[in-house]
């Protein structure tokens, strides 16, 4: 378990696959709750080398106000705890390689400054309430592989959202407040040709949103524009 700095805080934090202590080598499988909370020294966080990491604890990097690089969640992470990254200033969020991820905790990515798109991996079964609240620069959301459950107000106040992609042939059941005050300038819901029930999903968005029924191959992240 990585519980904090061994020495003085540094501008760059690279979470390793293993650490040495007392002559032994130990796998880093978890970042402990509150481990680096409100650490203003960190400007860049790198998890790409954390090959053994399976869990990021609650508030682990919350309110790290000076972090501004891209946050990439590595392949073996299973759980991201409540408020794990809340209030940090990452410029983008990459979940696409997080093949084992199942749980995104309550408020996990709340108030991040991420821009562009976020893709939710197909293995995710639960996204907690307010997980992406106030991600005001998020523009595109790809839920085409997602088949899990959402808490309340997951995308509340994602005001720049303009595209949401679904992959189900039948529209999912979503809490009525999922997209409250999101996409205030209008946007487009992409869903597969022949899909049913998306008129109800459209009703969760503000005025100015529309439904686009597309070939399923046309709504992957690489093809979406």
ZISULJO-V819927 format. One record per residue. N is the residue number from 1. PHI is phi as a letter, one per 20 degrees, with the letter a starting at -180 (999 if undefined). Layout:
n={N	N}
phi={PHI	PHI}
//
This chain:
n={1	2	3	4	5	6	7	8	9	10	11	12	13	14	15	16	17	18	19	20	21	22	23	24	25	26	27	28	29	30	31	32	33	34	35	36	37	38	39	40	41	42	43	44	45	46	47	48	49	50	51	52	53	54	55	56	57	58	59	60	61	62	63	64	65	66	67	68	69	70	71	72	73	74	75	76	77	78	79	80	81	82	83	84	85	86	87	88	89	90	91	92	93	94	95	96	97	98	99	100	101	102	103	104	105	106	107	108	109	110	111	112	113	114	115	116	117	118	119	120	121	122	123	124	125	126	127	128	129	130	131	132	133	134	135	136	137	138	139	140	141	142	143	144	145	146	147	148	149	150	151	152	153	154	155	156	157	158	159	160	161	162	163	164	165	166	167	168	169	170	171	172	173	174	175	176	177	178	179	180	181	182	183	184	185	186	187	188	189	190	191	192	193	194	195	196	197	198	199	200	201	202	203	204	205	206	207	208	209	210	211	212	213	214	215	216	217	218	219	220	221	222	223	224	225}
phi={999	e	d	q	f	e	c	f	g	c	f	d	d	d	f	e	f	b	c	d	b	l	n	d	d	c	f	e	d	b	e	f	g	m	g	c	g	l	e	f	f	f	d	c	d	c	d	f	e	e	f	d	f	d	b	d	f	g	m	g	c	f	l	e	f	d	f	c	e	f	e	d	e	f	f	e	f	d	c	d	f	g	m	g	c	g	m	f	d	g	e	b	c	d	d	f	e	e	f	d	f	d	c	d	f	g	l	g	d	g	m	f	e	f	d	m	d	c	d	e	f	f	e	f	d	b	d	f	g	m	g	d	g	m	e	f	d	f	d	c	c	d	d	f	e	f	c	e	d	d	f	e	l	f	d	g	m	e	f	e	g	c	b	c	d	d	d	f	f	c	g	f	e	c	g	f	d	g	d	f	l	d	l	f	e	n	r	c	e	e	b	f	g	n	f	c	n	f	f	f	f	g	f	e	d	f	g	o	e	c	d	c	e	c	g	g	f	e	d	f	f	f	e	f	c}
//
